[in-house]
Amino acid sequence: MERGLAWNHLSSRKSLHATSKNHDISLAPQCDCRSVPDPFPDFRMPTAVQKKYLSRRLVAGVLGIFCASLGPFAFAAGPGDDNSTLHLPVRPLHEGAVGRHNVGAHPATTRLHAADAASPDTAIRAKPGPWGDLEYYTIYLEASTEQLQSTEIPTYETEWNFVGYTDEQVSKLFTTTDMPAAIRAELLDREKWRHHAKLVTVVPCSEDLLGLPPEARVAIYSVLTRWEEDPYHREPVLILAHSVREWLAHAELPEEVVTTIEKMSYHRGRNLVFADTPMVLRMVQTEAERLKIRKALSRSPTLVVSLHLSPQSDVAAIEDYWAGSKISRECGPFIEAAAESGVPTSIDLIHLLPPTARRLLDTFPGADYGRTGYYPDCHWTSLNFRNVEPLDRLADPTLATAYVLENYTKVQGAYRYGDVIFFMDGATGNAIHSCVYLADDLVFTKNGRSPTQPWVVMRLDDVVSYYEMFYTPQLACYRHNGA
């Protein structure tokens, strides 16, 4: 598949490694591109931006040489160096149901859909803590029609691309995988295979795809996930719900499509995923119908979080947690005013966040965010969390690395509001993702550089669960020097 300057290339980029007396971290340039999920992996950078991108990389390289001379803040490329592999205590897990949300006004680029099986009455209550009495429920954001219409999927044909495999290796995979004899015979028909350079492409028909047993699907797709040439298998759609039908509630898709997604979904680690987008797009006749499917498959979960205040609330402790951290000082008078009303009051989390996060939460990045040559990724999001105005340069991984070394220190122990949690790849030592700790098990995150990935609140355990499909993440906590 021709991908151009796609955002979800990770292995083709070298990582950046940085070490100092109090720091040991490396940020991957295309750090958190395995996202939840990219409904059109062929997004291309505008031509005008490509030129800025190239000049930006040149400037970044010069700055990299300069920074390398800064002694304790030096950084260098080191994808094989595992000194930045950090270990933090595993966060405790907790279970909960999702809730329903009646949506009011929201930015035009965002569509919100409530989980079908719950309501705010069944919201999850956070563990008690200095943050106050929090509860939350899940809604789903969809990419806008404009975003989807600006891209094209080059083919609706299902392709299994085996990179570097010989015909014999492909045959062995099909022969040793348990499946109906008729399907195996079809897949082993080499007359239907395609060959290009070191690529063997198998194009299974819809009947064979539907007839694959779950175990066979997992066995074959776990091989395909290795290569960028298989984008739908490498980065499958993540179904963060109790069931496919809950996840697709109110999507108004044909029953046959929903049933097919149910049948072809499979487990990858702790996650329920779906990798056969071309298959379901072939099931409908018009582009309008395909657009509706693509919108449904673009759904990203986000949590609607509320702080409940009552006459029994420890208002001083709550205000100290949210407004005393030098991050969200301006929310202090608001908390006091709400508490002084004398009646139980609920405050949406958005009123407790700093200005930049408040503007970004539950929205998608517009085209103007790509003017620097990089769309915002997880590290841009995490490092700009406390900034009144976001710093564009933090979309550049080289400059973001230097910013971490100058402004943050690695810490151990319990997380605090505003801490940046880096996900370190245990195999390479690269920082593959980062998010901002809010309270309990809740984090502020953007799970990908793609403009189809919104800024959301999620449970930390859900974010970890997703990245475990690709890495063995180890969490490292960095605290701002001014905290």
N, C-alpha and C positions, 0 to 999 in steps of 0.2 A: 504494500500500500504506500502510495506516495504521500509523505507527511509534511514536507517542507520544514519550516521552522516551528515544529510542534512543541507544545509546552510539556508534554508528558514523555520526553526523552530524559532518562536519568543515567543509564549506564554509559552513554556515549560522552558524558561530560566528566572531566577530572574534578575531583573534590579539592577543597582547600583546607589545609591543616594549619592550626595556630596553637602556639604554646607560650606560656609565660609563667611567672612565679605562681600566680593564683589561678591560671586558666589552662585548660587543655581541651580544645574543641576544634572541630573542622566542620564547615558548612558546605554541603553539596550544592553546586551552582543551580542545578534543576532539582532542588532539594525534596520537595514534597509533592512531586507530580503524580504519584500513584494516589489518586484522589477518589472521592465518593460521588459518583464516578464521572468521567468526562463523556457526555453523550455524543460528542462529535470529535473524535481524537485527531481530526485533520485540520484543526484550527490553524490558520496561517497568520503570521505577523504581517501587517500592512507594509507594502514596499517601502514607503517613506520611512517607516520605523526601522526597517531592516538596516538602512544606511546609518541611522542613529545608533542602532545596536552595535554595528561593527566599530564605529568610532568610540562608542562607550567602552567596548571591550579593550580597545587600544589604550584609552585613558586609564582604565582599571589596571591593565598590565603595568603601566608606568608607575601608578600609585603603589602597586604591589611591590615593585622593586624598591620604591622609597620606604615603604613600611617595613620591608625586610631588614632595613638598617637600624630599626628602632629598638634593638636590644630585646628587652623583656616582652615587648609587644610584637615580636617577629612572627610571621606566618609564612608557610610554604606549602606547596602541593605535596600531599603525602597520603594517597589513597590506600597504601599498604601498611601505613603506620597505625598500630592499634593502641598507641599510648592514650588516645582520646576516648577509649572505651571506658565509660564511667558506670558505676553501680550505685543505684539508690534503692531504698526499701520498696518492695512491691506494694502498690496502693491496694487497700482492701476493696473487695467487690461488694456491691449490693444490688439487689434485684428490685424491679419495679415495673408497673404498667405504664403505658403511654396514655395521653389524654386528648380530648377534643377541644378545639378552639374555634370560636366564632370570630371570623376575621373582619377587622375594620379596615380603615384606610392604611395603605402601605405603599412604598415606592413602586413606581410603574414597572420596574424590572423584576419584581418579586411576586410570585403567586404562592399563596399559603393554602395548604390542605390539611385538615385535621385528621388525626388517626381515627378510624371508624369505630373502634371498639371501646373508646373511653371518653371521658369528659373531664372538664376542670374539677368536677366533684371527686374524681378518682386520681387526682394528681399525686405525684410522688413527693413525700416529705423528705427533705434533706436531713442528714444527721444534725443533732444540736451542736452549736458552736458559737464562737464570738460573732459570726456573721448574722445571727438572728434566726428567725423562723422562716426558712425558705421552702417553697414547694415549686414543682415544675411539671410540665407535660410536653409532649412532642407534637410538632407540626412539620410539614414538608414543604420545602421551597422548590419551585420549578424554574428552569431557565426560561427567559422570555421568548416569545415568538420571533422577535427581531434577531436575537442571538442565534437561534436555530436556523432561521431563513438565510442568514449571512454565510452559511456553510453548506457544503454538499457532501453527502456520503458517496464516494466514488463507485461503489458497487453494493448491490444487495445480495451478492453471492457469498455463501459461507466458504471460507478458505481456511484450511489447516496447513500452515507453512512450517515445514521442518527444516530448520536452518542447519547446514553442515551435516545433515543425515544422509546416509546412503539409502538406496532402495531397500537393501537388505535390513537396515535398521528400522525403517518404517514398517516393513513387513513383519519383523519380529514383534514390534509393539502391538500390531493388530492381532497377530497370532497368539500372543501370550495373554491378551486381554479377554476376559470372559464376556461373550456377547453372543446373540443368536447367530447361527451359522450363515443365514442368508445375508445378514448385515456384514459379517466378516468377509464373505465372498465378494460383495460389492466393493468394500474398502480395499481389498487386496487386488482388485483389477487394475493392473499397472497401465493398461491402455488409456485409462481415464486420469492418470496422474500427469502433472505438468512439471517440467524441469527448467530451471533458470539458474545459471551459475551454480552456486552451492545450495540451491533451494529445491526441495521437493514439495510440491503443493498437491494436496488431496482436496477434492471438492465433493463433500458428501451431499447426497440429496436430502430433501426434507423428511422423507420417510425413514431414512437411516438415522437421522438426527433424533427424530421423535422416538424411534425404537431402541435407542441405546439405553441399557440399564444404568441406574445411577452410579454403580461402581465402575462401569466402563467409562462413563463420562468423566468421572473424577480421574481415572487412570490416564486417559488421553489428554485431558485439559491440563493436568498437572505437568505434562511435558511441554505443551504449547505455551504455557505461561512464562517460559524461559526467554522468549524472543519478542522483540519489539515489532517484528513482522506479523505477530498475532495480537494486535492491540486489544481485541475484545476479550481474549483469554488472559492476557497479561494483566489487564486492568478491568476486571469484570464489574458489572453493575452490582453495587452493594445494597442488599435489602435489609435495612435496619428497622425491622418491625417483627412482630410475632409471627406474621404470615405474609405471603405474597398478596393476598386479598386485602389485608389491613393496609399494606403499603400502597396499593393501587386504589384505595377507596376514593370514590368521586372522580376518578380519571375518565370514566365513561368509555372504556375500551370495549371492543367486541368480546363477548364471552369466550369465543374460541381463542383469542389472543391471550386473555388472562389464564385460561386453562393451560395453554401451551407454556407460558412463563412458569406456571406452577410446576408443570411436569419436568421442565428442563432446568430448573434451578437446582443447585447442588451446594454442598457444604465445602468450604475451604477454610480450614482451621475452625475457628469458632463462628465463622460468618456464613450466612446464606447469600449466595451470589448467583448472577445470571450472565452468561457470556454469549448468548445466541441472538443478539440484536438483529443481524441481517435476516435471520430466519423469520422473526415475527414481522419485520418490515415487508417481507415478500407475501405475507398473508392478506394484505389489504391492497386495494387497487389504485387509490388516489394519493397524491402528495399531501393533501389535507389530512387524510387518515394516518399517513406515515408521520406527519408532524405531531399529531396527537400522541402517538406511541413514543416518539422521541422525547416529547415533553414529560410524559409519565416516567420514562426511564431516567430522566435527568434529576429526579427528585433527590434532594439532600435534606436530611433531618436537622432540625434545630429545636432547642428547648426554650419554651416560654417560662421564664422564672419570675416568681413574685416573692417579695419580702412582706411578711405579715406582722403588723404592729398591733399590740393590744395594751391595755393599761398595765398588764403584768410584764411587758417587755422591758428588758434592761437597755433602755434607749442610749445611755452613755456608752455602754460597751459596743452596741451596734454602730453608733456614730463613730466611735474610735476605730472600728474595723474598716469601715468603708470610707470615711472622710479624714481619718487621722494618718493615712499612709502616704501623704503627699501626692497621691495619684488623683483622687476624686474629692478634694477638699470642698469644692463648691456644692456638693450634695449634702453637707452637714445641716445647713439651715432648713433644707427640704425635709430631711428626716425628723428634725425637731418639730417643724410645723405639723407634719403628719401625726406625730405622736401626741402633740398637744390638743388634737381634736377631741380626745377623750373617748373615741369610739374605735372599734377594731378597723384597721386600715390596711389595704394592700398596695404595695408600691412595685411597679414593674422594674425589673433589673436595669432596664435601659437608663433609668433616672439615676442610678448609682455608678454608672461607668464614666470614665474620663471622656472628653469631647470627641477625640478621634474614634474610639470604639463605639461611642454612642451614635455617631453618624454612619458607621459601617455595618453595624449589627443587622443581620437578615437582609442584606442587599448584595447585589452582584457588582463587580467592577465594570465601569463603563469604558468606552474606547479611549477616553482621555488618560486613563491610568497606564496605557501602553506607550505614552509619549517618550519615556526614558529609554525604551528598547526592552524593558522588562515589565511584564505584568506583576502585580503584587503576589508574593507567595507567603508561605507560613512565617518565614523569618522577618520579612517586611512587616507583617501583621503583628508579630510578637514584639519586635523592637520598637515599633511606633505606638504601642498601646498607651504609654504614658505621655506621649508627645502631644502638645496642644494642636500642632499642625504636623502632619506626617512628613517625614524626610524621604524624598524620592530616591535618594542615593541608596537607601537600605534595600531596594529591590536588586541591587548588584551584590552578588554573594561575596565578592572580594571586599567591598566597602562595608558590608554588613559584618563580616568577620572582624575587621578592624574596630568596628563600633562596639562589638561585644567585648573585645579585649580592653577597650578604654573605659567602658561604662558599667560592666557587670563583673561579679565575682562568683565563683562556684561555691555553693553552700551545701551542707548536709542537714538532715532533720526534716521537721514538718514544713510543708509548703506554707507560704504567706500570700495574701492577695497581691497580685502584680508580678509574682515570680515567673520567670520564663523557664519552661520545662522543655529541654532538648531531648529528642529521641535519638540515641546514639546506636548506630549499627554495630553490633558486637563483632562482626566479621571484618569491617574496614575501619571502624572508628569514626566514620562520617556522621555528622549531624544531619539526619535525613528528614527531620520534621521538628517543629517547635510549636508551642501553644502557651497561653497565659493562664495561670491558675487564678480562679475567682474565689471559690468557696467549696467546702465539702469535696465532692468529686467532679466539680464543674470547671470547664476550661473554655476560654475564648480562642477560636481557631479558624484558620482558612486552610482547607485540605487540598491544596493544589494551586499552581500558578495560573491555570486556565481561567479565562473570564467567565466560564460557566460554573465556577465554584464560588459559593457565597461565603460571607463571614457569618459564623454561627457559634452558638453555645452547645457543647456536647459534654457527655460524661467522659472523663479521662479514660476510663476502662474501655469504652467503645472505640476511642481513637487508638488506643494501644492494640485492641483486638484487630483493627483493620491493618495496621502496619505489621502485625505478626504474620500476615499472609506473605510478606516479602522479606522480612528481616527477623533478627532476634533483637528487638529494641531494648535498650537499657536507658533508663531515665536519669537525666542529669539536670539538677536545679541550679539556675543562675539568678542572682538577686542584684537589682540595680544598686549602684554604690550610694545613691542618694536616699535609699529606702530606710 
